[in-house]
Amino acid sequence: MAPTASSTAHPTPSTTPTPEPSLTPETPPAPVASDDPSSLSVVVNKLRPLNPGNYAPADLVEVPVPYANKPFLRQEASNAVVAMFQAFTAQTGLSMQAQSAYRSYDSQVSVYAGWVASKGKAGADLTSARPGHSEHQTGLAIDVSALPAQCTLQGCFADTPQGQWLAANAATYGFVLRYPDGGTPVTGYEFEPWHYRYVGIATAADYVASGAATLEQYFGLPAAPDYAP
């Protein structure tokens, strides 16, 4: 049988030019802060209260690390803390402990009232979040201290082996220093070299690469030095 025309005809070359690859890399989208308290990208500050105010994470677990006060965090953050603490001890031969982790709305009522009693409201607002505005309520924040205790909840913690190691390595495990030295005009809080916030490994790496000093700057949010009137 003779071949049909369709089997012997050569395809007509396309006249549509092939687009050349772009030599300019696309700019990745800017990070977006979340209002969802269950999101790893949630930003809680004096202008961004938790919603609902009595939010409690559904996946809280006890964190199996040494502690001053028994710590609970969300499962992913807990796993990261365990890995971080183990790495610190393996690398330095030293130890650190959880000073404070998850705090409920009701717990924060008591904590904040205690600071008001000792420092007055203005002083308390530089040190402690008002109920419903605390990162600790998200189950993603942890205060770390040395073990044995040294410079606990003090600025000099930054000069301890624990504080120096965390500043250099916490991002590897998904944590960022939430209230840096000099950041008070943005965060509304004094320098807290012990307070770390879990955002996830990828976001922490991007945060460091961006050069941002605070989550507000990283997410392009306004400074929050004071509560709304």
RADA-V35573 format. One record per residue. PHI is phi in whole degrees, -180 to 180 (* if undefined). Layout:
PHI
PHI
This chain:
*
-72
-64
-77
-62
-69
-86
-109
-71
-87
-65
-75
-58
-70
-96
-81
-67
-77
-64
-77
-64
-70
-91
-104
-65
-69
-78
-65
-62
-66
-59
-118
-74
-108
-95
-80
-64
-89
-84
-69
-100
-68
-118
-116
-152
-70
-108
-130
-71
-66
-137
-77
-65
-99
-51
-137
-60
-86
-119
-66
-136
-73
-88
-82
-134
-59
-152
-92
-129
-52
-94
-127
-144
-65
-53
-63
-67
-61
-59
-68
-62
-59
-63
-66
-64
-63
-65
-59
-66
-64
-84
-117
76
-106
-133
-140
-140
-79
-91
-159
-133
-63
-132
-72
-56
-65
-64
-67
-57
-69
-62
-65
-61
-64
-68
-61
-65
-93
-124
82
-65
-63
-67
-62
-69
-86
-112
-136
-81
-69
-54
89
-121
-96
-62
-60
-71
-76
76
-120
-120
-141
-98
-113
-135
-75
-135
-63
-61
-156
57
-64
54
-129
-60
-68
-59
-61
-95
-80
-56
-66
-65
-69
-66
-62
-60
-88
-125
-59
-62
-59
-106
96
-110
-125
-70
-81
-125
-77
-63
85
-91
-55
-61
-99
-88
85
-124
-68
-56
-129
-69
-101
-100
-120
-117
-81
-125
102
-64
-65
-68
-62
-65
-67
-59
-63
-64
-72
82
-66
-100
-140
-65
-59
-67
-61
-90
70
-97
-68
-61
-132
-74
-138
-73
-64
-58
